[in-house]
Amino acid sequence: MAKFVYNNRQYSSTGKSLFLTNLRHPNISGEGQGSSERVPEANEFVQGIKKARKEVEEALRRTNKVMKRRADKKREEAVKYREGDLVWAEGANHQH
């Protein structure tokens, strides 16, 4: 049951659930599905999967850009060390 809930939840990064992304159907629990529904043809199904994959990839790219922009706000230039510079090395977790 926990796996179903996990796979059926909507992710903020993509705006879709894993079930919706992979199966093109948000409700795979069987509730509300009538027997008169037709099974999509294989080509239509494959095209739908490809479209869903592209949408998810684009959503993840956008999310990645937002996360990078936020992380870069706090990022500073690295200190440039030269040979001979004195540095403090923390040795608390150093094993001899």
Buried (B, 14 or more C-beta within 10 A) or exposed (E): EEEEEEBBEEBEEBEBBBBBBBBBEEEBEEEEEEEEEEEEEEEEEEEBBEEBEEBBEEBEEEBEEEEEEEEEEEEEEEEEEEEEEEEEEEEEEEEE
